[in-house]
Every structure is written in structure tokens, then in C-alpha cells.
Amino acid sequence: MKHIVEKEWLLKHLNEEDVRIIDCRFSLANQEKGGIEYEEAHIPGAVYFDLEKDLSGAVSDHGGRHPLPQLDGLIDKLEQAGIGENTKVVAYDNGEGAFAARFWWMLSYLGHKNVYVLNGGFKKWTEANYPVTAEIPAFNRAQFHPSIDGSLLADMEEVKAISMGKTKNAVLIDSREEKRYQGIEEPIDKKKGHIPGAVNKPWMLGLDAGSYKPIEEQKKRFADIAPDKQVVVYCGSGVTAVPNFLALKEAGYENVKLYLGSFSDWISYEENEIE
């Protein structure tokens, strides 16, 4: 796999100077939980990055529930963690896939090439009885030079053009579970349904017990989408869509973008239609 590493690989390279580990554990239901768990036990050398505080910005009228963070602040924290241009970075969550993938996408957006997600996360790591610690690491400050890759990000107008059929050879993927896509149930956002024209590929179907399914299975999931199409993925707020983004990349899709604002941004514009 191109963007995913196994726990055995990380164990082997655990103490190497050019490897940094990022703990992204988080709970949308209890936002302090991930940080508390990190302080109790984490993979040796891991630095904690919080979904709300580090990987998202302040919520406003538009932009969705998890907009882009202030990049200067994120870059500063990356430098404090000793992450430079050539550092291999491995992110993990508790096996949900989405929180580590959000970090992976953020670093990819900043132009960092050597960033990976730990398959199975902390759950599989501890099940294997691999080492954990409560020690908070400190690193010499590095220099991180961003090179923003705008090709990974779609805005609302771009999504609207695809939705209305104005952009040819493009497809929208709604990554939420089917009942939210169909508008049967909506536990978070103020409106129900999906962006018109979007197809449903629930993100959790790309994982099996916390691990990403093999590449051939990912290809089967997206078999109805031609590999040469421009694909834009979204979810509720730009977090759980990223496992689909990652799975598409693993399956060989080159032109993949994240609608970061996702459905929560789409519905913030009164004129936008909902299916």
C-alpha cells in the first residue's frame, strides 16, 4: 500500500531519527477523550494532534463544522514535533481510520510526501502487545516548508458545477452511511439528504475491524467509477470522507479531491438544493 503502513513496519522503525509518530485519537462525542487517552498511554515517541484544536479552524457562517485550521499554527506545531521536509510521518487513531486520515490529508495538502496512516491504529498495536508509554516526547525544532497542493481541495462552487452537470467526467461521492445519504436520519446537521447527483459510498465499508481493506477490495468498491474521472468526496464535515479519499488513492484513482466543508458547508447556502 502506498499511503498505509502496518504495525510491524512501525515497530521495526520505531526509534529512527527520521520517523515521527502522530497520535490522532479523538471522540466526537467526548472531545477531551483522545487527549486523556494519549496522556495515559501512547506509542513511544508519539505527539498528540487534536482534531478540533490542531486540525480544524474556527466555525463560521460557511466552511462547515471542521474547516481548515490556521496553517501557521499547524506548521508551528509540526516544527515543534521535529517534522521537517524529509521526515517520515505515521499517524494513528484508535482504528476508526477517519482521524488519522484527516491528519494524513492535511499534511498531503501542505505538500508533505512521506506521510502515512497506521493500519489498525492504536487498537491493533495494543492487541499485539507492542510497547506503549505515558512519557511525553520532546524533539529539536525542525523547519517545515509548506508547498500547498490545491489539487486536493474542492470548494463549494466546484462541487455545485459537478452537481449541476456542468463539469464533465466528474463524480461526487457522499461518504456518509446510507440512512444519512437518503435523508432517513440526520443526527448532526440541520437539513437531511445529500448533494444532488452524488453517489453513496459509505466510508466505513472500506475498513474491516479497524484495518483498511486490501487494494483489490477497494477497487471493487469503486468499480462503477471510471479511474480517469475527477472524483470529489464529502461527508458531514470533511473528516469521515478522508478514508474514502485514501482508499481511492490506494485503488489507483489520481484525480481525487476533498470537499472539506462537505454537507455542513453545502447547506449553509440557502440557495443550494438538496436531494
C-alpha positions, 0 to 999 in steps of 0.5 A, a space after each residue: 500500500 502506498 499511503 498505509 503502513 502496518 504495525 510491524 513496519 512501525 515497530 521495526 522503525 520505531 526509534 529512527 531519527 527520521 520517523 515521527 509518530 502522530 497520535 490522532 485519537 479523538 471522540 466526537 462525542 467526548 472531545 477531551 477523550 483522545 487527549 486523556 487517552 494519549 496522556 495515559 498511554 501512547 506509542 513511544 515517541 508519539 505527539 498528540 494532534 487534536 482534531 478540533 484544536 490542531 486540525 480544524 479552524 474556527 466555525 463560521 457562517 460557511 466552511 462547515 463544522 471542521 474547516 481548515 485550521 490556521 496553517 501557521 499554527 499547524 506548521 508551528 506545531 509540526 516544527 515543534 514535533 521535529 517534522 521537517 521536509 524529509 521526515 517520515 510521518 505515521 499517524 494513528 487513531 484508535 482504528 476508526 481510520 477517519 482521524 488519522 486520515 484527516 491528519 494524513 490529508 492535511 499534511 498531503 495538502 501542505 505538500 508533505 510526501 512521506 506521510 502515512 496512516 497506521 493500519 489498525 491504529 492504536 487498537 491493533 498495536 495494543 492487541 499485539 502487545 507492542 510497547 506503549 508509554 505515558 512519557 511525553 516526547 520532546 524533539 529539536 525544532 525542525 523547519 517545515 516548508 509548506 508547498 500547498 497542493 490545491 489539487 486536493 481541495 474542492 470548494 463549494 462552487 466546484 462541487 455545485 458545477 459537478 452537481 449541476 452537470 456542468 463539469 464533465 467526467 466528474 463524480 461526487 461521492 457522499 461518504 456518509 452511511 446510507 440512512 444519512 445519504 437518503 435523508 432517513 436520519 440526520 443526527 448532526 446537521 440541520 437539513 437531511 439528504 445529500 448533494 444532488 447527483 452524488 453517489 453513496 459510498 459509505 466510508 466505513 465499508 472500506 475498513 474491516 475491524 479497524 484495518 483498511 481493506 486490501 487494494 483489490 477490495 477497494 477497487 471493487 468498491 469503486 468499480 462503477 467509477 471510471 479511474 480517469 474521472 475527477 472524483 470529489 468526496 464529502 461527508 458531514 464535515 470533511 473528516 469521515 470522507 478522508 478514508 474514502 479519499 485514501 482508499 481511492 488513492 490506494 485503488 489507483 484513482 489520481 484525480 481525487 479531491 476533498 470537499 472539506 466543508 462537505 454537507 455542513 458547508 453545502 447547506 449553509 447556502 440557502 440557495 443550494 438544493 438538496 436531494 
